[in-house]
Amino acid sequence: ERVANPAYFQSKVSNAAAYYKPLLRSGSVKPLWHLMAFTSVVMYTTNFICLKGGKVKHAREEKKVALDEYYKNHGITSHH
């Protein structure tokens, strides 16, 4: 309910502006580090979700099937 209210986002933006404006004016490096961290998190998350997530899942399933077949052919139990 609170997230659907535009005033919630306006207050968050004004709070962020109040926090970062003095830092930017004083030449602090903190906003740069925050921007770099945010960019990295977004980049790696979207990379995994969009590109690598399905491929990794498929590769793990393929390896599991291959190992089960190997264990079956060689009389080895997969559980220790």
N, CA, C and O of each residue as an XYZ file, in Angstrom:
320
protein
N       0.835     -1.188      0.000
C       0.000      0.000      0.000
C       0.880      1.251      0.000
O       0.607      2.219     -0.711
N       1.934      1.212      0.806
C       2.808      2.370      0.905
C       3.595      2.582     -0.391
O       3.848      3.724     -0.777
N       3.979      1.510     -1.058
C       4.769      1.614     -2.285
C       3.937      2.177     -3.431
O       4.486      2.795     -4.344
N       2.629      1.973     -3.398
C       1.761      2.480     -4.460
C       1.547      3.985     -4.372
O       1.038      4.597     -5.311
N       1.924      4.571     -3.273
C       1.712      5.998     -3.060
C       2.887      6.792     -3.661
O       4.032      6.554     -3.275
N       2.639      7.727     -4.591
C       3.727      8.511     -5.192
C       4.497      9.348     -4.166
O       5.676      9.634     -4.373
N       3.862      9.738     -3.080
C       4.549     10.529     -2.061
C       5.691      9.735     -1.435
O       6.685     10.320     -1.004
N       5.564      8.430     -1.380
C       6.614      7.580     -0.831
C       7.893      7.733     -1.652
O       8.977      7.915     -1.097
N       7.758      7.658     -2.981
C       8.926      7.772     -3.848
C       9.476      9.194     -3.859
O      10.689      9.389     -3.935
N       8.604     10.176     -3.784
C       9.060     11.566     -3.737
C       9.874     11.816     -2.472
O      10.875     12.531     -2.508
N       9.454     11.236     -1.369
C      10.215     11.420     -0.132
C      11.563     10.718     -0.214
O      12.555     11.234      0.302
N      11.619      9.550     -0.853
C      12.885      8.831     -1.007
C      13.850      9.623     -1.888
O      15.040      9.703     -1.582
N      13.353     10.205     -2.969
C      14.197     10.996     -3.862
C      14.694     12.250     -3.149
O      15.866     12.606     -3.273
N      13.833     12.912     -2.417
C      14.254     14.125     -1.710
C      15.253     13.791     -0.603
O      16.177     14.567     -0.358
N      15.085     12.647      0.071
C      16.056     12.223      1.079
C      17.417     11.938      0.449
O      18.454     12.315      0.995
N      17.402     11.267     -0.710
C      18.662     10.974     -1.394
C      19.331     12.258     -1.870
O      20.549     12.405     -1.764
N      18.539     13.182     -2.391
C      19.098     14.459     -2.837
C      19.698     15.224     -1.663
O      20.767     15.820     -1.792
N      19.029     15.211     -0.539
C      19.534     15.901      0.648
C      20.830     15.254      1.149
O      21.683     15.936      1.718
N      20.977     13.954      0.942
C      22.175     13.253      1.389
C      23.348     13.499      0.442
O      24.462     13.773      0.887
N      23.097     13.401     -0.863
C      24.181     13.447     -1.836
C      24.585     14.852     -2.267
O      25.738     15.052     -2.651
N      23.697     15.823     -2.222
C      24.031     17.171     -2.697
C      25.226     17.768     -1.963
O      26.130     18.280     -2.623
N      25.278     17.731     -0.621
C      26.467     18.270      0.052
C      27.739     17.482     -0.266
O      28.828     18.049     -0.351
N      27.586     16.169     -0.438
C      28.758     15.356     -0.767
C      29.308     15.707     -2.141
O      30.523     15.785     -2.326
N      28.416     15.921     -3.106
C      28.855     16.284     -4.451
C      29.518     17.657     -4.459
O      30.531     17.859     -5.128
N      28.953     18.586     -3.725
C      29.507     19.949     -3.703
C      30.861     20.005     -3.017
O      31.708     20.823     -3.377
N      31.070     19.145     -2.037
C      32.351     19.161     -1.331
C      33.428     18.364     -2.062
O      34.594     18.394     -1.668
N      33.046     17.651     -3.127
C      34.017     16.872     -3.894
C      34.337     15.528     -3.275
O      35.405     14.968     -3.522
N      33.435     15.009     -2.483
C      33.641     13.714     -1.840
C      33.609     12.596     -2.873
O      32.943     12.701     -3.903
N      34.336     11.528     -2.582
C      34.380     10.383     -3.482
C      33.262      9.376     -3.163
O      33.032      8.446     -3.936
N      32.576      9.553     -2.043
C      31.542      8.610     -1.614
C      30.432      8.415     -2.649
O      30.037      7.272     -2.881
N      29.903      9.478     -3.287
C      28.868      9.241     -4.306
C      29.362      8.396     -5.485
O      28.607      7.607     -6.053
N      30.628      8.571     -5.841
C      31.190      7.765     -6.930
C      31.225      6.293     -6.542
O      30.855      5.431     -7.339
N      31.665      6.002     -5.327
C      31.707      4.624     -4.874
C      30.309      4.011     -4.807
O      30.119      2.851     -5.174
N      29.345      4.780     -4.344
C      27.968      4.277     -4.289
C      27.439      3.990     -5.688
O      26.781      2.974     -5.912
N      27.726      4.882     -6.625
C      27.284      4.681     -8.007
C      27.954      3.461     -8.625
O      27.312      2.690     -9.339
N      29.233      3.287     -8.353
C      29.952      2.130     -8.894
C      29.413      0.828     -8.315
O      29.250     -0.152     -9.042
N      29.138      0.807     -7.023
C      28.599     -0.404     -6.391
C      27.212     -0.720     -6.934
O      26.906     -1.873     -7.236
N      26.374      0.303     -7.057
C      25.026      0.101     -7.593
C      25.085     -0.425     -9.027
O      24.357     -1.352     -9.383
N      25.954      0.171     -9.848
C      26.094     -0.268    -11.234
C      26.559     -1.719    -11.305
O      26.060     -2.491    -12.123
N      27.504     -2.089    -10.461
C      28.009     -3.465    -10.464
C      26.931     -4.461    -10.071
O      26.797     -5.512    -10.698
N      26.172     -4.144     -9.052
C      25.107     -5.052     -8.604
C      24.069     -5.228     -9.703
O      23.650     -6.349     -9.992
N      23.656     -4.132    -10.310
C      22.664     -4.212    -11.388
C      23.226     -4.983    -12.574
O      22.531     -5.816    -13.156
N      24.476     -4.714    -12.938
C      25.086     -5.362    -14.096
C      25.186     -6.881    -13.894
O      24.762     -7.652    -14.754
N      25.744     -7.301    -12.763
C      25.918     -8.728    -12.531
C      24.582     -9.451    -12.360
O      24.435    -10.593    -12.796
N      23.620     -8.802    -11.736
C      22.306     -9.421    -11.558
C      21.613     -9.623    -12.901
O      21.111    -10.711    -13.184
N      21.582     -8.591    -13.722
C      20.929     -8.736    -15.022
C      21.690     -9.701    -15.920
O      21.079    -10.423    -16.708
N      23.010     -9.723    -15.812
C      23.801    -10.658    -16.603
C      23.446    -12.091    -16.233
O      23.284    -12.937    -17.113
N      23.324    -12.367    -14.951
C      22.986    -13.725    -14.525
C      21.566    -14.086    -14.909
O      21.320    -15.174    -15.430
N      20.627    -13.185    -14.658
C      19.225    -13.480    -14.922
C      18.981    -13.650    -16.422
O      18.302    -14.588    -16.840
N      19.526    -12.757    -17.219
C      19.222    -12.749    -18.651
C      20.085    -13.697    -19.466
O      19.602    -14.292    -20.429
N      21.344    -13.849    -19.105
C      22.245    -14.601    -19.962
C      22.700    -15.929    -19.375
O      22.597    -16.964    -20.034
N      23.195    -15.911    -18.158
C      23.867    -17.090    -17.640
C      22.987    -18.017    -16.824
O      23.294    -19.204    -16.713
N      21.916    -17.523    -16.258
C      21.101    -18.330    -15.365
C      20.592    -19.603    -16.001
O      20.756    -20.683    -15.432
N      19.985    -19.505    -17.158
C      19.451    -20.674    -17.848
C      20.535    -21.618    -18.310
O      20.375    -22.836    -18.245
N      21.647    -21.059    -18.780
C      22.757    -21.896    -19.251
C      23.381    -22.678    -18.109
O      23.705    -23.855    -18.265
N      23.550    -22.032    -16.962
C      24.130    -22.705    -15.798
C      23.196    -23.806    -15.316
O      23.649    -24.905    -14.995
N      21.912    -23.527    -15.262
C      20.941    -24.528    -14.821
C      20.952    -25.732    -15.763
O      20.941    -26.878    -15.313
N      20.973    -25.471    -17.064
C      20.987    -26.554    -18.044
C      22.270    -27.381    -17.914
O      22.225    -28.609    -17.984
N      23.409    -26.714    -17.724
C      24.681    -27.429    -17.591
C      24.686    -28.300    -16.338
O      25.190    -29.423    -16.371
N      24.139    -27.805    -15.247
C      24.089    -28.593    -14.016
C      23.204    -29.817    -14.181
O      23.541    -30.903    -13.710
N      22.072    -29.640    -14.852
C      21.175    -30.787    -15.082
C      21.844    -31.818    -15.984
O      21.716    -33.022    -15.764
N      22.559    -31.337    -17.001
C      23.244    -32.237    -17.929
C      24.345    -33.020    -17.202
O      24.501    -34.220    -17.428
N      25.101    -32.355    -16.341
C      26.146    -33.035    -15.580
C      25.556    -34.049    -14.619
O      26.126    -35.123    -14.427
N      24.420    -33.724    -14.010
C      23.780    -34.649    -13.077
C      23.343    -35.919    -13.803
O      23.535    -37.026    -13.299
N      22.754    -35.755    -14.991
C      22.324    -36.919    -15.768
C      23.531    -37.756    -16.167
O      23.496    -38.984    -16.081
N      24.601    -37.092    -16.605
C      25.804    -37.813    -17.017
C      26.432    -38.561    -15.845
O      26.858    -39.705    -16.002
N      26.495    -37.929    -14.674
C      27.058    -38.598    -13.506
C      26.199    -39.780    -13.069
O      26.723    -40.833    -12.707
N      24.882    -39.604    -13.104
C      24.000    -40.720    -12.745
C      24.204    -41.895    -13.691
O      24.227    -43.048    -13.261
N      24.352    -41.603    -14.974
C      24.594    -42.667    -15.951
C      25.948    -43.328    -15.700
O      26.061    -44.551    -15.783
N      26.972    -42.537    -15.397
C      28.300    -43.073    -15.108
C      28.263    -43.981    -13.887
O      28.807    -45.086    -13.902
N      27.610    -43.500    -12.823
C      27.511    -44.295    -11.601
C      26.763    -45.602    -11.855
O      27.137    -46.646    -11.321
N      25.730    -45.548    -12.652
C      24.940    -46.740    -12.965
C      25.790    -47.743    -13.751
O      25.750    -48.941    -13.471
N      26.559    -47.256    -14.736
C      27.375    -48.143    -15.577
C      28.540    -48.760    -14.799
O      28.978    -49.865    -15.118
N      29.044    -48.058    -13.786
C      30.214    -48.551    -13.065
C      29.851    -49.136    -11.694
O      30.745    -49.513    -10.936
N      28.585    -49.216    -11.369
C      28.178    -49.822    -10.118
C      28.544    -49.001     -8.889
O      28.778    -49.551     -7.813
N      28.591    -47.709     -9.053
C      28.939    -46.824     -7.942
C      27.679    -46.140     -7.471
O      26.837    -45.748     -8.278
N      27.547    -45.994     -6.165
C      26.391    -45.232     -5.663
C      26.794    -43.765     -5.566
O      27.912    -43.443     -5.165
N      25.885    -42.894     -5.933
C      26.182    -41.472     -5.932
C      26.145    -40.875     -4.539
O      26.684    -39.791     -4.314
N      25.512    -41.571     -3.596
C      25.414    -41.083     -2.232
C      26.405    -41.826     -1.364
O      26.449    -43.056     -1.385
N      27.186    -41.108     -0.614
C      28.227    -41.748      0.198
C      27.676    -42.215      1.500
O      28.407    -42.778      2.314
